[in-house]
Amino acid sequence: MSYSTADSLRSPRPVTLDDVRGAQKMLLGVARVTAMEGSRHLTQLVGAPVHFKCENLQRTGSFKLRGAYVRIAGLLPEERAAGVVAASAGNHAQGVALASALLGVRATVFMPHGAPLPKISATREYGAEVRLHGQVVDETLAAAQEHADRTGAVFIHPFDHADIIAGQGTVGLEILEQCPEVRTIVVGIGGGGLAAGIAVAVKSVRPDVRIVGVQAAGAAAYPPSLAAGRPVSVANPVTMADGIKVGRPGAVPFGIIGDLVDEVRTVSEDELSAALLLCLERAKLVVEPAGASPVAALLSEPGAFEGPVVAVLSGGNVDPVLLERILRHGMAAQGRYLAVRLRLTDRPGALATLLGVLSVVDANVLDVSHVRTDPRLGLTEAEVELHLETKGPEHCAEVGLALREAGYTVID
């Protein structure tokens, strides 16, 4: 789904091209100039060249190091001496931790209790003190702000600060250098720091380039905010894409996005899963759901984007347990994973006969659950649940037909 930003507020921008260029000089030798990779599959689908800007290969696994380093490097000596504090479920935490270590600044990072263990471990390994607080990021942010008020540490906001936005904007300058013919840039939006920074950098040099922001449908605060002309909150945002799971736009990036971003689109969880799967299978890139959101937008409506297109893969920090679940979800969304439940007569060889039917139609059995003791079952009945790997929607239909023709009743 698409939302225009044309009627949003117009006001002087707090971040300029000179700010972004200054940030780029500051980041020399600190942040990588990440690769630009072509996507043959998406190029064929869109009908124009499509490239990936691989910030998932950035140090700490996401673009967040850029803004965090610029923000902390700009602190006064007495502010550095007081240390910094941040709140994050993962990417911003790691960016602040590494930036602080590189600059010799003490860092405390608050993370929610549900944060993935690999992200907690990585943040500690970069040198930050990690404190677990709250179940959601809003509670964690409140704890970090209280710590800042109590200790004098400088709170490093994940997106709502001009220095953060300037640092993230260096991604836009790199895109123009690596793909000077670009016509459309597609980027995920959470709080808005990355999209705002890219928009400032790119529109200042190439106002003809179209900037398209992407949000998860279950955590899309920008569409209602743009309609209202001010940041508004979305209650209980829900999405697997924790990197863009933000319930309220930042005030600073909101003004920039309303002014410079041409369009904001939303994508579903199924589309996010399919995009992550495509990145892994076709591009051999590990990308987290938030980082795959631009790819999801391209997959959902490929004809809507003028090429050449650059899709910003903003991060690759995905918990392996979540990755397994997402891959299965993505396979199911593409008709490549099928779960069926059916009843059969409980006699020797019955399960082997069933598996023989599936073998004939070339369905790969991943898992079998065989239940005999259930009050809903008859004395001679058993219930079987099968998880199958299939080749697409047509193959799923073929499997269902083969089971019915063999006399099995599939339970919904």
C-alpha positions as CSV (number, residue, x, y, z in Angstrom):
1,M,0.0,0.0,0.0
2,S,1.3,3.5,-0.9
3,Y,0.9,6.9,0.8
4,S,1.9,10.2,-0.7
5,T,3.9,12.7,1.3
6,A,3.1,15.7,-0.9
7,D,0.8,17.5,1.5
8,S,3.1,17.2,4.6
9,L,4.7,20.1,6.5
10,R,7.4,22.2,4.8
11,S,9.9,23.8,7.1
12,P,13.6,24.6,7.2
13,R,15.6,21.4,7.5
14,P,17.9,20.9,10.5
15,V,20.3,18.8,8.4
16,T,22.1,20.1,5.3
17,L,24.2,18.6,2.6
18,D,27.2,20.2,4.2
19,D,26.4,18.3,7.4
20,V,26.3,15.0,5.6
21,R,29.5,15.7,3.7
22,G,31.2,16.6,7.0
23,A,29.9,13.3,8.5
24,Q,31.4,11.5,5.5
25,K,34.8,12.9,6.2
26,M,34.5,12.1,9.9
27,L,33.6,8.5,9.1
28,L,36.7,7.9,6.8
29,G,38.4,4.8,8.2
30,V,35.6,4.1,10.6
31,A,32.6,3.0,8.5
32,R,32.9,0.8,5.5
33,V,31.9,2.0,2.0
34,T,29.6,-0.9,1.6
35,A,29.1,-2.9,-1.6
36,M,26.6,-2.2,-4.3
37,E,25.4,-5.6,-5.7
38,G,23.1,-6.1,-8.7
39,S,20.0,-8.4,-8.5
40,R,19.3,-10.3,-11.7
41,H,16.1,-11.7,-10.4
42,L,14.6,-8.3,-9.4
43,T,16.0,-6.6,-12.5
44,Q,13.9,-9.1,-14.6
45,L,10.9,-8.5,-12.4
46,V,11.0,-4.7,-12.3
47,G,12.1,-4.4,-16.0
48,A,15.0,-2.1,-15.1
49,P,18.4,-2.5,-13.2
50,V,18.0,-3.1,-9.5
51,H,20.9,-2.9,-7.1
52,F,21.3,-3.7,-3.4
53,K,23.2,-1.2,-1.1
54,C,24.6,-3.7,1.3
55,E,24.6,-2.0,4.7
56,N,24.0,-5.5,6.2
57,L,27.8,-5.9,5.5
58,Q,28.6,-2.7,7.5
59,R,30.6,-3.0,10.7
60,T,28.2,-4.2,13.5
61,G,25.9,-5.5,10.8
62,S,23.9,-2.3,10.1
63,F,24.0,1.3,9.1
64,K,23.7,2.4,12.8
65,L,27.4,2.8,13.4
66,R,27.4,5.8,11.0
67,G,25.1,8.0,13.0
68,A,26.2,6.9,16.4
69,Y,29.9,7.7,15.7
70,V,29.1,11.1,14.3
71,R,26.9,11.9,17.3
72,I,29.4,10.8,19.9
73,A,32.4,12.3,18.1
74,G,30.6,15.7,18.2
75,L,30.3,15.7,22.0
76,L,32.2,18.2,24.1
77,P,35.1,16.9,26.2
78,E,33.1,17.2,29.4
79,E,30.2,15.4,27.8
80,R,32.4,12.5,26.7
81,A,33.8,12.3,30.3
82,A,30.3,11.8,31.6
83,G,29.8,8.8,29.2
84,V,26.9,8.0,27.0
85,V,23.7,5.9,27.3
86,A,21.4,4.4,24.7
87,A,18.4,2.1,24.5
88,S,18.0,-0.4,21.7
89,A,16.9,-4.0,20.9
90,G,20.0,-4.5,18.9
91,N,21.4,-2.5,15.9
92,H,21.6,0.9,17.6
93,A,23.0,-0.8,20.7
94,Q,25.9,-2.3,18.7
95,G,26.5,0.9,16.8
96,V,26.8,3.0,20.0
97,A,28.9,0.3,21.7
98,L,31.5,0.2,18.9
99,A,31.5,4.0,18.3
100,S,32.1,4.6,22.0
101,A,34.9,2.1,22.1
102,L,36.6,3.7,19.1
103,L,36.3,7.1,20.7
104,G,37.3,6.1,24.2
105,V,33.9,6.9,25.7
106,R,32.2,4.9,28.4
107,A,28.8,3.5,27.2
108,T,25.9,2.0,29.0
109,V,23.2,0.4,26.8
110,F,19.7,-0.6,28.0
111,M,18.1,-3.5,26.1
112,P,14.7,-5.2,26.7
113,H,14.7,-8.6,28.3
114,G,13.4,-10.1,25.1
115,A,16.4,-8.9,23.0
116,P,18.1,-11.7,21.0
117,L,21.1,-13.2,22.9
118,P,23.5,-12.7,19.9
119,K,22.7,-9.0,19.9
120,I,23.2,-8.7,23.7
121,S,26.5,-10.6,23.4
122,A,27.8,-8.5,20.5
123,T,27.0,-5.3,22.3
124,R,29.0,-6.4,25.4
125,E,31.9,-7.6,23.2
126,Y,32.1,-4.1,21.6
127,G,32.7,-2.8,25.2
128,A,29.4,-1.4,26.4
129,E,27.8,-2.2,29.8
130,V,24.5,-3.8,29.0
131,R,21.5,-3.5,31.3
132,L,18.3,-5.4,30.6
133,H,15.2,-3.5,31.5
134,G,11.6,-3.8,30.4
135,Q,9.7,-6.0,27.9
136,V,9.3,-3.4,25.1
137,V,11.6,-0.7,23.7
138,D,9.5,2.1,25.1
139,E,10.2,0.9,28.7
140,T,13.8,0.5,27.8
141,L,14.0,4.0,26.4
142,A,12.4,5.4,29.6
143,A,15.0,3.6,31.7
144,A,17.9,4.9,29.6
145,Q,16.6,8.5,29.8
146,E,16.2,8.2,33.6
147,H,19.8,7.0,33.8
148,A,20.9,10.0,31.7
149,D,19.0,12.4,34.0
150,R,20.5,10.8,37.1
151,T,24.1,10.4,36.1
152,G,24.7,13.1,33.5
153,A,25.5,10.6,30.8
154,V,24.5,11.9,27.3
155,F,21.5,10.1,25.8
156,I,22.2,8.9,22.3
157,H,18.8,8.8,20.5
158,P,18.5,6.1,17.8
159,F,17.1,8.5,15.2
160,D,15.8,11.8,16.5
161,H,18.9,14.0,16.3
162,A,20.5,16.0,13.5
163,D,23.9,14.4,14.0
164,I,22.5,10.9,13.8
165,I,20.6,11.8,10.6
166,A,23.7,13.4,9.1
167,G,25.7,10.2,9.7
168,Q,23.0,8.0,8.2
169,G,22.9,10.4,5.2
170,T,26.4,9.2,4.2
171,V,24.7,6.1,2.8
172,G,23.0,8.4,0.3
173,L,26.2,10.0,-0.8
174,E,27.7,6.5,-1.4
175,I,24.7,5.5,-3.5
176,L,25.2,8.5,-5.8
177,E,28.9,7.7,-6.2
178,Q,28.3,4.0,-6.8
179,C,25.2,4.3,-9.0
180,P,25.2,7.8,-10.5
181,E,22.4,6.8,-12.9
182,V,20.0,5.9,-10.0
183,R,16.3,7.0,-10.5
184,T,14.7,5.5,-7.4
185,I,16.0,4.7,-3.9
186,V,13.9,2.4,-1.7
187,V,14.6,2.4,2.0
188,G,13.0,1.0,5.2
189,I,11.6,3.5,7.7
190,G,11.3,3.0,11.5
191,G,11.8,6.2,13.4
192,G,13.1,7.8,10.1
193,G,16.7,8.6,10.7
194,L,18.1,6.6,7.7
195,A,15.4,7.7,5.2
196,A,15.7,11.3,6.3
197,G,19.5,11.3,6.0
198,I,19.5,9.7,2.5
199,A,16.8,12.1,1.4
200,V,18.8,15.2,2.5
201,A,22.0,13.9,0.8
202,V,20.4,12.7,-2.5
203,K,17.7,15.4,-3.0
204,S,20.3,18.2,-2.5
205,V,22.4,16.8,-5.4
206,R,19.8,15.0,-7.5
207,P,16.3,16.3,-6.8
208,D,15.0,14.1,-9.7
209,V,15.7,10.9,-7.8
210,R,12.6,9.4,-6.3
211,I,12.8,8.4,-2.6
212,V,10.4,5.7,-1.5
213,G,10.1,4.7,2.2
214,V,8.8,1.4,3.4
215,Q,7.2,0.4,6.6
216,A,5.8,-2.8,8.0
217,A,2.0,-2.7,7.9
218,G,1.7,-3.6,11.5
219,A,4.0,-0.8,12.7
220,A,3.3,1.9,10.1
221,A,3.3,5.2,12.1
222,Y,4.3,7.4,9.2
223,P,1.1,7.2,7.0
224,P,-1.2,8.5,9.7
225,S,1.4,11.0,10.9
226,L,1.9,12.4,7.3
227,A,-1.9,12.6,7.0
228,A,-2.2,14.5,10.3
229,G,0.8,16.8,9.5
230,R,2.5,15.8,12.8
231,P,4.0,12.7,14.5
232,V,1.3,10.5,15.9
233,S,1.6,7.2,17.7
234,V,0.5,3.7,16.6
235,A,-0.6,1.7,19.6
236,N,1.0,-1.8,20.0
237,P,3.0,-2.0,16.8
238,V,3.4,-5.6,15.7
239,T,5.9,-6.9,13.2
240,M,8.8,-9.4,12.8
241,A,10.9,-6.5,11.5
242,D,12.1,-5.2,14.9
243,G,14.5,-2.8,13.2
244,I,11.6,-0.7,12.0
245,K,9.2,-1.5,14.8
246,V,8.7,2.1,16.0
247,G,5.4,3.4,17.3
248,R,6.0,7.1,16.7
249,P,8.1,9.0,14.2
250,G,10.9,11.1,15.4
251,A,10.2,14.9,15.3
252,V,13.4,15.7,13.5
253,P,13.3,13.1,10.8
254,F,9.5,13.5,10.4
255,G,9.9,17.0,9.0
256,I,12.6,16.0,6.6
257,I,10.6,12.9,5.4
258,G,7.5,15.0,4.9
259,D,9.5,17.4,2.8
260,L,11.7,15.2,0.8
261,V,10.5,11.6,0.7
262,D,8.2,11.1,-2.3
263,E,6.2,8.2,-1.0
264,V,5.7,5.8,1.9
265,R,4.6,2.2,1.2
266,T,3.6,-0.6,3.6
267,V,4.4,-4.3,3.3
268,S,2.9,-7.3,4.9
269,E,4.6,-10.0,7.1
270,D,4.3,-12.5,4.2
271,E,6.0,-10.0,1.9
272,L,8.8,-9.5,4.4
273,S,9.3,-13.2,4.7
274,A,9.4,-13.7,1.0
275,A,11.9,-10.8,0.6
276,L,14.2,-12.2,3.2
277,L,14.1,-15.6,1.6
278,L,14.9,-14.0,-1.8
279,C,17.9,-12.2,-0.4
280,L,19.2,-15.4,1.1
281,E,18.6,-17.7,-1.9
282,R,19.2,-15.5,-4.9
283,A,21.7,-12.9,-3.6
284,K,23.4,-15.1,-0.9
285,L,22.9,-12.2,1.6
286,V,21.8,-12.6,5.2
287,V,19.4,-9.7,5.8
288,E,17.1,-9.1,8.8
289,P,13.4,-8.4,8.1
290,A,13.8,-4.6,8.4
291,G,16.6,-4.7,6.0
292,A,14.5,-6.7,3.5
293,S,11.6,-4.3,3.6
294,P,12.7,-2.5,0.4
295,V,12.9,-5.8,-1.4
296,A,9.4,-6.6,-0.1
297,A,8.1,-3.4,-1.6
298,L,9.7,-4.3,-5.0
299,L,8.2,-7.8,-4.9
300,S,4.7,-6.5,-4.0
301,E,4.4,-4.1,-6.9
302,P,7.5,-4.3,-9.3
303,G,5.9,-2.1,-11.9
304,A,5.7,0.9,-9.6
305,F,9.4,1.7,-9.6
306,E,11.4,3.5,-12.2
307,G,14.9,2.1,-12.7
308,P,17.7,2.0,-12.1
309,V,16.6,1.2,-8.5
310,V,18.7,1.0,-5.4
311,A,17.2,-1.0,-2.5
312,V,19.0,-0.3,0.8
313,L,19.5,-3.5,2.8
314,S,19.9,-1.7,6.1
315,G,21.0,-4.5,8.4
316,G,21.7,-8.2,8.7
317,N,21.5,-8.8,12.4
318,V,18.9,-11.6,12.6
319,D,18.6,-14.1,15.5
320,P,19.2,-17.6,14.1
321,V,16.1,-18.9,15.8
322,L,14.0,-16.1,14.3
323,L,15.6,-16.7,10.9
324,E,14.5,-20.3,10.9
325,R,11.0,-19.3,11.7
326,I,11.0,-16.6,9.0
327,L,12.4,-18.9,6.4
328,R,9.6,-21.4,7.0
329,H,7.1,-18.6,7.0
330,G,8.5,-17.3,3.7
331,M,8.5,-20.8,2.2
332,A,4.8,-21.2,3.2
333,A,3.9,-17.8,1.7
334,Q,5.4,-18.9,-1.6
335,G,3.6,-22.3,-1.5
336,R,6.9,-24.1,-0.8
337,Y,6.0,-25.4,2.6
338,L,2.7,-27.2,3.4
339,A,1.3,-28.4,6.7
340,V,-1.5,-31.0,6.4
341,R,-3.5,-32.8,9.0
342,L,-5.5,-35.9,8.3
343,R,-6.9,-39.1,9.8
344,L,-6.2,-42.6,8.8
345,T,-7.0,-46.1,10.0
346,D,-4.6,-47.1,12.7
347,R,-3.2,-50.4,11.3
348,P,0.3,-51.7,10.5
349,G,1.6,-50.1,7.3
350,A,-0.9,-47.3,7.2
351,L,1.7,-44.5,7.7
352,A,4.0,-46.2,5.1
353,T,1.1,-46.2,2.6
354,L,0.5,-42.5,3.2
355,L,4.1,-41.7,2.7
356,G,4.1,-43.7,-0.5
357,V,1.3,-41.4,-1.9
358,L,3.4,-38.4,-1.0
359,S,6.5,-39.9,-2.6
360,V,4.6,-40.4,-5.9
361,V,3.9,-36.6,-6.1
362,D,7.5,-35.8,-5.1
363,A,6.6,-34.0,-1.8
364,N,9.5,-34.0,0.6
365,V,8.4,-34.9,4.2
366,L,10.1,-32.6,6.8
367,D,8.3,-33.7,9.9
368,V,5.7,-36.2,11.0
369,S,3.5,-36.1,14.1
370,H,1.5,-39.3,14.8
371,V,-1.3,-39.1,17.4
372,R,-3.2,-42.2,18.6
373,T,-4.5,-41.1,22.0
374,D,-7.0,-38.3,21.6
375,P,-10.7,-38.4,22.8
376,R,-11.7,-37.0,19.4
377,L,-10.4,-40.1,17.6
378,G,-12.2,-43.3,17.1
379,L,-10.9,-46.6,18.5
380,T,-9.2,-47.5,15.2
381,E,-8.2,-44.0,14.1
382,A,-5.0,-42.1,14.2
383,E,-4.3,-38.5,13.4
384,V,-1.2,-37.5,11.4
385,E,0.2,-34.0,10.9
386,L,2.8,-33.7,8.1
387,H,5.1,-30.8,7.3
388,L,6.0,-30.9,3.7
389,E,8.5,-29.1,1.4
390,T,6.8,-28.4,-1.9
391,K,7.6,-26.6,-5.2
392,G,5.0,-23.9,-5.2
393,P,1.2,-23.3,-5.2
394,E,0.6,-25.7,-8.1
395,H,2.5,-28.5,-6.4
396,C,0.6,-27.9,-3.2
397,A,-2.7,-28.3,-5.1
398,E,-1.3,-31.5,-6.7
399,V,-0.4,-32.9,-3.3
400,G,-3.9,-32.2,-1.9
401,L,-5.6,-33.8,-5.0
402,A,-3.4,-36.9,-4.6
403,L,-4.4,-37.3,-1.0
404,R,-8.1,-36.9,-1.7
405,E,-7.9,-39.4,-4.6
406,A,-6.2,-41.9,-2.3
407,G,-9.2,-41.6,0.1
408,Y,-7.7,-39.4,2.8
409,T,-9.7,-36.6,4.4
410,V,-7.6,-33.5,5.0
411,I,-8.6,-31.7,8.3
412,D,-8.6,-27.9,8.1
